[in-house]
């Protein structure tokens, strides 16, 4: 009378009844097949090419890799290796190459990371530095699993700029005494500058000349790639002009390598002749 419809359900299967037992087995197989089908469908949806490229990004850019890019990577690798090779870790770079979301690897030794590591170790030694690196990796991996990358959006631009600028000032402060050939204790910002003015009369001439000369050469070589060689249209250049342009580009890009190698050979030559005008690391 109220518009409802009565539905009669079949009685539950009785396992003792052969016919009901067959029905129960059929329902069980049907449910099992349905579950397997859902698992297979979910696995098939999870094994798509799009998801594979997302999880292993190296597959997206590796097919477009060419000799020109390889040459640039080789110069970058030698530069980083010669500059930071004494205290750098390279395993993270290989891992990031495969699973990193950017084809240009940002993983490597940085002065900012070194400063933060030193400030948090409090002189506990390299074992704790390794432990802190491991714990940081665990935190980063957990943030990746939980998709917490959006938290970076809450760090304002001025904070990032201020942090980077402060780090640059601190780095320059820690290097100024080596640039002038001075040796004195103290690693804090104010302590370094106080000690610097106290020992300024002990400045070593050759170390200072070498440091400023290297900086000037680096700045000049940076502009070498901008020197015009032939017509602006590269297709109209001769073979000699193309080779000369590539050489200028290589010299400009690998300027750090040239400075490090030349200075190392020069210091070694002085060492062979029992002359040490420079303080050696």
C-alpha positions in Angstrom: 0.0 0.0 0.0 2.9 2.3 0.7 4.6 1.6 -2.7 7.3 -0.7 -1.4 8.2 -3.9 -3.2 9.0 -7.1 -1.3 11.9 -9.1 -2.5 12.3 -12.7 -1.5 15.9 -13.9 -1.0 16.9 -17.5 -1.5 17.6 -19.5 1.7 21.3 -19.8 2.7 23.1 -22.8 1.1 23.3 -25.9 3.1 26.7 -27.5 2.7 25.3 -30.9 3.6 23.0 -30.8 0.6 24.9 -31.8 -2.5 23.0 -29.4 -4.7 23.5 -26.5 -2.2 27.2 -27.5 -1.9 27.7 -27.2 -5.7 26.1 -23.8 -5.6 28.4 -22.7 -2.7 31.5 -23.9 -4.6 30.3 -22.1 -7.7 29.8 -18.9 -5.8 33.2 -19.3 -4.2 34.9 -19.8 -7.6 33.0 -16.9 -9.0 34.1 -14.6 -6.2 37.7 -15.8 -6.5 37.7 -15.2 -10.3 36.2 -11.7 -9.7 38.9 -10.9 -7.2 41.7 -12.1 -9.5 40.2 -10.1 -12.4 40.2 -7.0 -10.3 43.9 -7.6 -9.2 44.9 -8.2 -12.9 43.1 -5.0 -14.0 44.7 -3.0 -11.3 48.1 -4.4 -12.1 47.6 -3.7 -15.8 46.6 -0.1 -15.0 49.7 0.2 -12.8 52.0 -1.0 -15.5 51.3 1.6 -18.1 54.0 3.3 -20.1 53.0 6.7 -18.6 53.5 5.4 -15.1 56.8 3.8 -16.0 58.1 7.1 -17.4 56.9 8.9 -14.3 58.7 6.5 -11.9 61.9 6.1 -14.0 62.3 9.5 -15.7 65.6 8.5 -17.3 63.6 6.7 -19.9 62.1 9.9 -21.2 65.3 11.8 -21.9 67.8 9.0 -22.6 66.6 8.3 -26.1 67.3 12.0 -27.1 70.8 11.9 -25.6 73.5 12.8 -28.2 77.2 13.5 -28.5 76.8 17.3 -28.0 75.1 16.8 -24.6 77.6 14.1 -23.7 80.5 16.5 -24.3 78.8 19.1 -22.0 78.2 16.5 -19.3 81.8 15.4 -19.6 83.1 18.9 -19.1 80.7 19.4 -16.1 81.8 16.0 -14.6 85.5 16.8 -14.8 84.9 20.3 -13.4 83.0 19.0 -10.4 85.4 16.1 -9.9 88.5 18.3 -9.9 86.9 21.0 -7.8 85.2 18.9 -5.2 86.7 15.5 -5.8 88.6 15.4 -2.5 85.5 15.4 -0.3 82.5 14.5 -2.5 80.2 11.5 -2.7 79.2 10.3 -6.1 76.7 7.5 -5.5 73.8 9.8 -5.1 74.4 11.2 -8.6 74.1 7.8 -10.2 70.8 7.1 -8.3 69.4 10.5 -9.2 70.3 9.9 -12.9 67.8 7.0 -13.0 65.1 8.1 -10.6 65.5 11.9 -10.6 62.7 14.0 -12.1 65.1 16.4 -13.7 67.6 15.4 -16.4 70.1 18.0 -15.1 71.2 16.5 -11.8 71.2 18.9 -8.9 72.7 16.4 -6.6 76.3 17.1 -5.6 78.6 18.7 -3.0 77.6 22.2 -2.1 79.1 24.7 0.4 75.7 25.4 1.9 75.2 21.7 2.7 78.7 21.6 4.2 77.9 24.7 6.4 74.7 23.2 7.6 76.4 19.8 8.3 79.1 21.5 10.3 76.7 23.6 12.4 74.6 20.5 13.3 77.4 18.1 14.1 79.0 20.2 16.9 82.3 18.4 16.4 81.0 14.9 16.7 83.0 13.5 13.8 82.5 12.0 10.4 80.5 9.0 11.7 77.7 11.3 12.8 77.9 13.2 9.5 77.1 9.9 7.8 74.3 9.2 10.3 72.8 12.6 9.7 73.0 12.1 5.9 71.1 8.8 6.3 68.4 10.3 8.5 68.0 13.2 6.1 67.6 10.7 3.3 64.9 8.9 5.3 63.0 12.1 5.9 63.2 13.1 2.2 62.0 9.6 1.2 59.1 9.8 3.6 58.1 13.2 2.4 58.1 11.8 -1.2 55.9 8.9 -0.2 53.5 11.1 1.6 53.5 13.7 -1.3 54.6 16.6 1.0 56.4 18.6 -1.6 53.7 21.3 -1.4 55.2 22.4 1.9 58.0 24.1 -0.1 55.4 26.6 -1.3 55.1 27.9 2.3 58.8 29.0 2.2 58.7 32.6 0.9 61.0 34.0 -1.7 62.7 36.5 0.6 63.5 33.8 3.0 65.2 31.7 0.3 67.1 34.7 -1.1 68.2 35.8 2.4 69.5 32.3 3.2 71.4 32.0 -0.1 72.9 35.5 0.3 74.0 34.8 3.9 75.5 31.5 2.8 77.5 33.3 0.0 78.8 35.8 2.5 79.8 33.1 5.0 81.6 31.1 2.2 83.5 34.2 1.1 84.5 34.8 4.7 85.9 31.3 5.1 87.9 31.6 1.9 89.4 35.1 2.4 92.2 34.0 4.7 93.3 31.3 2.3 93.2 33.8 -0.5 95.6 36.0 1.4 97.7 33.1 2.6 96.9 33.6 6.3 96.6 30.9 8.9 94.7 31.5 12.1 92.1 29.7 14.2 88.4 30.6 14.2 85.5 29.6 12.0 82.8 32.0 13.1 81.9 35.0 10.9 82.9 37.7 13.3 85.9 35.8 14.6 87.3 35.4 11.1 87.1 39.1 10.3 88.5 40.0 13.7 91.5 37.7 13.2 91.9 38.8 9.6 92.4 42.5 10.6 94.8 41.4 13.4 97.0 39.3 10.9 96.6 41.4 7.8 100.3 42.3 8.0 101.2 38.6 7.6 99.6 38.5 4.1 101.6 36.4 1.7 102.3 38.2 -1.6 102.4 35.2 -3.9 99.4 33.5 -2.5 97.4 36.8 -2.9 98.6 37.3 -6.5 97.8 33.7 -7.4 94.3 34.0 -5.9 93.3 37.3 -7.6 94.9 36.2 -10.9 92.9 33.0 -10.9 89.7 34.9 -10.3 90.5 37.4 -13.1 91.3 34.6 -15.5 88.0 32.8 -14.6 86.0 35.9 -15.3 87.8 36.6 -18.6 87.4 33.0 -19.8 83.7 33.1 -18.9 83.3 35.6 -21.8 85.4 33.6 -24.2 82.4 31.8 -25.6 80.8 35.1 -26.5 83.6 36.1 -28.9 82.1 36.1 -32.4 83.8 33.8 -34.9 82.5 34.2 -38.4 78.9 34.9 -39.4 76.1 34.9 -36.9 74.4 32.1 -38.9 76.3 28.9 -38.0 75.4 27.3 -41.3 77.4 30.0 -43.2 80.6 29.4 -41.2 83.5 27.5 -42.6 84.8 24.4 -41.0 87.7 26.3 -39.4 85.4 28.8 -37.9 83.1 26.1 -36.5 86.1 24.3 -34.9 87.5 27.6 -33.5 84.0 28.4 -32.1 83.8 25.0 -30.4 87.3 25.4 -28.9 86.3 28.8 -27.4 83.1 27.3 -26.0 85.1 24.4 -24.5 87.7 26.7 -23.0 85.0 29.0 -21.6 82.9 26.1 -20.2 85.9 24.2 -18.8 87.6 27.2 -17.3 87.6 25.8 -13.8 89.4 22.7 -15.1 92.1 24.7 -16.8 92.8 26.9 -13.8 92.9 23.9 -11.4 95.2 21.9 -13.7 97.6 24.8 -14.5 97.9 25.8 -10.9 98.5 22.2 -9.8 101.2 21.7 -12.4 102.8 25.0 -11.5 102.8 24.1 -7.8 104.2 20.7 -8.6 107.0 22.2 -10.7 107.9 24.6 -7.9 107.9 21.6 -5.5 110.4 19.7 -7.6 112.8 22.6 -7.5 112.4 23.0 -3.7 110.7 26.3 -4.2 107.3 26.8 -2.4 106.0 30.3 -3.0 102.4 29.1 -2.3 100.8 27.4 0.7 99.7 23.9 -0.5 96.6 22.1 0.8 
